[in-house]
Amino acid sequence: MASAAIAAGAAAAPGFHYAVPVQQSSPWPTMRRDLRNTASSPIAGRYQGDRPWAFKTGKGIFSTPVIGGNGTAYFGSADTYFYAVNGAGEQLWRFKTGNLIDSAGFVGAWNPRLRTYPVAVPSGDTHLYLIRSDARQMPRAKRIIWTYTPPNGKSPLGETQLVNWWEGNAEPGPDGTIYAGSTGDAAYAFHPDGKLKWVYRSIGPFWTDPAIGDDGTTYWGSLDLQFHQLLKDGTNGWSVPTLGFVVSALQVDYMGKVVDRFERIGMIVT
């Protein structure tokens, strides 16, 4: 019911004028919809009399669906598959990963060379995938555009870091840079072609969807009990201590302030 209403709203609007390279006709292309993480939409849901539907996966669904401009919902499941389900609740395709998926991806802008709207898939199998969103069935190798797996290394405290689960939700920045956080105590930035741009390491996992300023500055919460401002080159602008783990996304308001309203810690910083 909800996705049908969203699809109807999307059909009525040719574009939403996002400031980042996502599918412009998508009513909800990223976990919190826009670069500032406002989770605010101009679409008013209206019940059109359509019949509610349910789609069952093999295990629990812990990730936020993102919605394509045609009403397709993209989401991952603990059953290790990433799904594309149309507005009638019918599976279009599913993509197998090696572990559960509990983070959201995004629907990217049209790629004229690849002739697809790429979809990002962060997985617990240590791979961050960028895949084709095409509705038709295709071989796995053709579905995958690129994939990245962090090398095992050492954390800033010196111990061996063996966990590289993509717990953080993936999101594009204004210049096409793709950001995602990892349980490997790091925030990552990638060029659109999948090449590593920079990595910022701390002493706790990065599970949050980064909020992004107009200049490409990113704002992250972490399990290291801090908020982090990271500049465009991945260097630390500042870090602010918190009273507990930050596992929900920060928001940049229209005055340029960073607000952690989801954890109710009451932190507002400039």
KAMO-V602320 format. One record per residue. SS is DSSP state (H for helix, E for strand, - for the rest). OMEGA is omega as a letter, one per 40 degrees, with the letter a starting at -180 (* if undefined). Layout:
<<SS & OMEGA> <SS & OMEGA>>
This chain:
<<- & a> <H & a> <H & i> <H & i> <H & i> <H & a> <H & i> <H & i> <H & a> <H & a> <H & a> <H & a> <- & a> <- & a> <- & a> <- & i> <- & i> <- & a> <- & i> <- & a> <- & i> <E & i> <- & a> <- & i> <- & a> <- & i> <- & a> <E & a> <- & i> <- & a> <- & a> <- & i> <- & a> <- & a> <- & a> <- & a> <- & a> <- & a> <- & a> <- & a> <- & i> <- & a> <- & i> <- & i> <- & i> <- & i> <- & a> <- & a> <- & a> <- & a> <- & i> <- & i> <- & i> <- & i> <- & a> <- & i> <- & a> <- & i> <- & a> <- & i> <- & a> <- & a> <- & i> <- & i> <- & i> <E & a> <E & i> <- & a> <- & i> <- & i> <- & i> <- & i> <E & i> <E & a> <E & i> <E & a> <- & i> <- & i> <- & i> <- & i> <E & i> <E & a> <E & i> <E & a> <E & a> <- & a> <- & i> <- & i> <- & a> <- & i> <E & i> <E & i> <E & i> <E & a> <E & a> <E & i> <- & a> <- & a> <- & a> <- & i> <- & i> <- & i> <- & a> <- & i> <- & i> <- & i> <E & a> <E & i> <E & i> <E & i> <E & a> <- & i> <- & a> <- & a> <- & i> <E & i> <E & a> <E & i> <E & i> <E & a> <E & i> <E & a> <- & i> <- & i> <- & a> <- & a> <E & i> <E & a> <E & i> <E & a> <E & i> <- & i> <- & a> <- & a> <- & a> <- & i> <- & i> <- & i> <- & a> <H & a> <H & i> <H & i> <H & a> <E & i> <E & i> <E & i> <E & i> <E & i> <E & i> <- & i> <- & i> <- & a> <E & i> <E & i> <- & i> <- & i> <- & i> <- & a> <- & i> <E & a> <E & a> <- & a> <- & i> <- & i> <- & i> <- & i> <- & i> <- & a> <- & a> <- & a> <E & i> <E & i> <- & a> <- & a> <- & i> <- & i> <- & i> <E & a> <E & i> <E & i> <E & a> <E & i> <- & i> <- & i> <- & a> <E & i> <E & a> <E & i> <E & a> <E & i> <- & a> <- & i> <- & i> <- & i> <- & a> <E & i> <E & i> <E & i> <E & i> <E & a> <E & i> <- & a> <- & i> <- & i> <- & i> <- & a> <- & a> <- & i> <- & a> <- & i> <E & a> <E & i> <- & a> <- & a> <- & i> <- & i> <- & a> <E & a> <E & a> <E & i> <E & a> <- & i> <- & i> <- & i> <- & i> <E & i> <E & i> <E & i> <E & i> <E & i> <- & a> <- & a> <- & i> <- & i> <- & a> <E & i> <E & i> <E & i> <E & a> <E & a> <E & i> <- & a> <- & a> <- & i> <- & i> <- & a> <- & i> <- & a> <- & i> <- & i> <E & i> <E & a> <- & a> <- & i> <- & i> <- & i> <- & i> <E & a> <E & i> <- & a> <- & a> <- & i> <- & i> <- & i> <- & i> <- & a> <- & i> <E & a> <E & i> <- & *>>
